[in-house]
Amino acid sequence: MTTVYIDESGHSGDMINSGNAYDFKGQPYFALAGIGLEDGHDWEDRINELRNRHRIPAGELKSKSLTAKPRFSAEVIHALLDQRAPLFIEVVDKRFFICTSITSFQLLPPCLGYPESMQFHFIKNTVADFLFFHASERVLDTFVASCLAPGDATLRASFAMLRDMATDRGFTGSAAQIAQGVAHMVQEVEAEYAEQREKGSEAWSRFLPPPDLNKHAKQVWMLPNLTSFTSIYARMNRYYGRRLAGIRLVHDQQLEVENILRQGKMTAENLSNSVDLPYTPQSDYRFEEEASIEFAQSHEAIGVQLADIVAGSVMRCFRDTDAGTPVSNELREAIMRLIGEGDERRGYGLNQVVATANVRHEE
């Protein structure tokens, strides 16, 4: 039996906690790693060999405390790749993630009824890319405000801010054409919203991402670990040919979001009944079987510790490369190999939720 161990890196709070000027408190990237290990594996022994070689003391392995030992983390990644362990990793640029939410819920919301297709997926990506590079903090702030205090006034303010941005005369070339398209989208959604409002109350909720309730019954918005988790689960479904019965998911224990993740898993499984599934070439949302899910303390499970090392290494490599901070050659090579050996058709490897221009390719 295979167990897929899952852990994250890069502060798992919702997108509303965006820090100053969307710096996300120095953590602009979020990474979630799922590492598949066969039962009866000898990973404890292998890791102990590596520990001895790199003089790493006994105790729980935490990516954060291994930043001074990049060669060790690199060797862990190489060992997993050498063994062809099932690897499902998501790395998310948080600012881009907000831009995809604006695109999916305010500019091209489901209530407009556009059919899912490769073309529609391309349009959404193009719009999210445009917002990533051109939307001001005020545009993002106004969208976030519409989530935090949902209602007629805040939603209309968000539409107005998007319209102002799209009708700015400063755009040139292809950006000017995309801006024109965005202005048209705002016109369409404002007309649709006006119609919906005539029909009943709380029409604004159809133009916002659905919030989740944490264990304190407090609303949290746009959790990157929920969307990354459901994406990993759907990628596993593709990788295992929809044969998930008997596969265990073991997630690092997180009391804050355990219920949300369980709910997210169930929601993904129930999408199978939907005729119009999202176009996601690297994943399969038509579930025929279900994996089990449980939560474990990381110090009790070597698999969770390996997932933590991989997620932390990926997150820091992307963050430091962007910031111009040196990344050790060994770790960069390991991440590049991870990117190079990915196979989208099977759902295997590293999925980058970043602006198209910022997608990393094997060097």
N, C-alpha and C positions, 0 to 999 in steps of 0.2 A: 504493500500500500504506500502511496505517496502522500506526504504532508507538505503543504505549501505554507511556509512561515512568512509572516508579513510584519514589517516595521517601517517607520517613517523618519524623515529628518527635515528640519526647516520650519519648526513651529507649526503645530497643526490647528491653530485657531482659525476662525472664519475670516473671510476677506474684509470684513468690516474693521478688523483690527489692523489697519494698514500703516500705522506709524506716521511719521512726518513726511509729507510730500511723497507718499507712496514708496517709502524706502523699506517698508515692512520690517522695521526695527533691525535692519542689517541682514535680513533673511529674505531676499527677493525671490528665492526658489524654494519649492517644496518637492521632496522626492519620497516615493513610496516604493518599496521593493518587496516582491514575492519570490521566495527561494524554495524550489521544490527539492525535497530530500526523500530518498527511498527509506522505508523502515529497515532497521538493521544496518544503516549506513555507519561508516567508521569515521565520521567527520570530527568527532571529539579527538580521536587519535591524531588525525591529520593536523588539526588546529594546534594541538599540543606540540607537535613537531615544529610547526611554524613559530609558536610562542617561544620555544626553547632557542630556536635559531636567532630570533630577534630580541631575546631577553625581555620578554613581556611577562610580568609577574602573574601569579594565579589570581583568579577572581573574574567577575563578569567583564566581558569585552564590550566596551562602549566606543562607538565611532568618535565621539567628541574627545575622549581621552587618548585616541590614537593618532591625533593630527600630527604629532611629532614623529610618527612611525609610518610614513606613507608607503614605504616598501612592503611592510607587513600587509596593509590593506590591499595593495596592488596584487600581492601573491595570493590573497584570499580570492580576489576576483578571477585571477588566472586559473586557480585550482577549480573553481566552480565551472568556468568555461571549458577547461580541459575534460572535466567529467560529463560535459553536456547536461548539467543539472538544469531542469526547467527554470528559466529566469523570466520574470515579468516585472519590469521596472517602469515607473512613470515619473517623469520630471516635469514640473509645472512652473512656468514663469507667472508669478502671481498677478502682475499688472496685466499680462496678456489674458489671464483667466478672467479678470474683471471685464476686459474688452469682449471676450467671447460671451459673457453673460449679458452684456448690453445688447450684443448682436442677436443672441438667441431669444431674448425675452422682450426687448423693446423695439428693435428694428425689424426683426423677422420672426415674430412670435408664433407659436403653434396655432393660435386662434385664427391666423390668416389663412391656414389650410394649405400652405405650399407643400407639395408632395416631396418626401425625402428622395434624394437621388445624388449621384456623383456631382452633377452640375450645381445643385442647391448647396451641397457641402462646400464646393469650390467658392461659391458666392459668399457664404457665411465666413469662410476663412479670409477671403479678400477684404471683407468689411472689418473683421476683427483686426487684421494686419493694419489697415488704414487707421483705425482707432488707436491701436498701440503706438503708432508713430506720430499721430497728429492730435489726439484728444488731449486737452489741457487737464490740469488737476481739477479745475472747476467742473468740467464735464463729468469726470469720475466722481467728484464729491456729490454732485447733484443726483447722479444715479444711486450712489450709496445712501444718500438721504431718502430717496424714494423707497429703498428697502427698509431702512431703520424706522421710518415713520410712514408706513404705507397709507396712501389715501389719494384723493383726487388732486389736491393742490401739488403734492410732491411729485406725482407722476407727470402732471402737465409741465411742471418746472423742468423735469428731466427731458421731456420731449422738446421743450423750447430751447434748452441748452444744446441739444443735438442739432436742432435746426439751425441755430446761430453758427455753430461750428461748420456745418455742411455748406452754408451759404456765404462763408467767408471768401472774399475775392482773391485771397493770397495764394490759392492753390494753382499749380501749373502741371502741364503734362497729364500723365495717367491719374495723378492724385486729384486733379480737377474733375476728371470724368467720374471717379469713384465718389467724390464729394457730391456731385450732381445726383448720383444714384442714391446716396444716403439721404439727401434732401427729399427725394421722391418717396423713399421708405418712410420718413417721418410723416409726410403728408398722408400716406396710406394708413399708418397706424393711428394717427390722430382721428382720421375719419372712422376707422373701425372702432376706436375707443368711444367716440361720440355715440355711435350706434349701440354699442354694448351698454353704455350708461343709461340710455333710454329704456333698455329692457329690464334693468334691475340694479340693485345696490352692489357695492364691492366689485364693480367691473374692473377696477384698477388691478385686482389680484391676478388677472389674466396676462398682465404685462410685467410681472415680476417673477424672479426665480422663487420656487416654493421654499419657505423656511423650514428648518428642522428644529425639533425640540430636544434640548439636552436633558440630562437626568434631573435638573432643577426646574424643568418645564419652561426654560428660557429659550427664546427663539435665537437660532444661529443661522447665518446666511452664507451661502456659497462656500461650503466646506470643501477645500481641495482634497482632503483625505477621503471624503465620501465619494466624490466623482472619480478619484484615482482608484479607489478600492473597487467600485463597480466596473471600471474599465479593466482592471486586472482580472476580475472574476469572468468578464465576458471574453477576455483574451485566453484565459484558461479553458473556457468552453470551446473556443476554436482549436486550441492546441491539442486538447484531448478528444477532439471529434465528438463533442456533446456527451461524452461518457464521464460524468463527474461523480457518479455514485461510488462511494468508497474512498474518495479523496477528502482529506481533512484540510481545512483552513485553520491555522493557528495565528491569531493576531496578537501583537503586544497588548497587554492589558491596559485599557484606557477607560476608566469608569465613566468619564464625561460623555463619550460618544459610542459606547458599546451598543446601546439600543438603536442609535441612528444607523450604525453600520449593519446591524441585523436587519433593520427595516430596508436599508438600501439594497441589501442582497436579495430580499424578498421582492422588492420593486423590480429589480433587474430580471429576476426569474419570471415575474408576471408580464413583462413586456412581450414575452413569447406570444401572448394572445392578441397583441396589436398587429394590425395588418401593415401599418406603415412604420417599420422599424428604422431607427436612425442609420444613416450610411456610415459605417465604421469598418473600413477594409481590414484592419488588424484584429477585429474582435467579432464575436458572434453572440448576439443577444437572444437567439432562439434557444432557450434552455429546454432540454428534454429530461435531464437528471439534475440533482442538486448535490453539491458538496456540503459537508457538515462544517460548522464554524464554532470555534471556541477561543477563549482568551487566556493567555498565559503570562506569568511574570517572566520578563526577559532573562533574569539570572538563572531560571530553571530550565531554559531551552536554548541549546546551542544554535538551533535553526533561527530563532528570533535574533540572536546576537549577530549571526552572519547577515541577516536581512538588514540589521541596523548598520553594520559596516558598509554594505553595498549602498544603501540609501544615503548615508552620510558622505561617502566618497563621491557619489554622483552629484549630490547637492553642492558640496564644497567646490568640486571641480568646475561646475557651471558658474557658480557665484564668483569664484576667484578669477576665472578666465575673463568674465565680464568686467570685473573691477581692476584688471591689470595686475592682480596679485600673483606672484609666481606659484605655479603648481609643479610639484615634483615630476620629473620626466617619467619615472616608473608608474606613478598613478595616472598621469595623462595617457600613457601607452595602454594601460589596463582599461581605462574608460573608452579609449578609441577602439580597442579590440571588441569591447562590449557593444559599441555602436556598429562596428563592421560586421559582427557575426549575427546581428539581429535579422530576423526573418518575419517581415510583416504578414506574409501569407499564412504563417503558422501562429502568429501572435507572440512570437518569442523575442526576447531582448528588451531594448530600451525605447520607450515611446516618449517623444519630446512634445510637450504641449507648450510650444513657444511660437513666436512670430516666424513666418516662413523664412524670412531673411536670416533669422538667427538659429535655424536648425543646424546642428553640428554634424559633419560627415567625417568618416574615417580619414585620417591624414595620410 
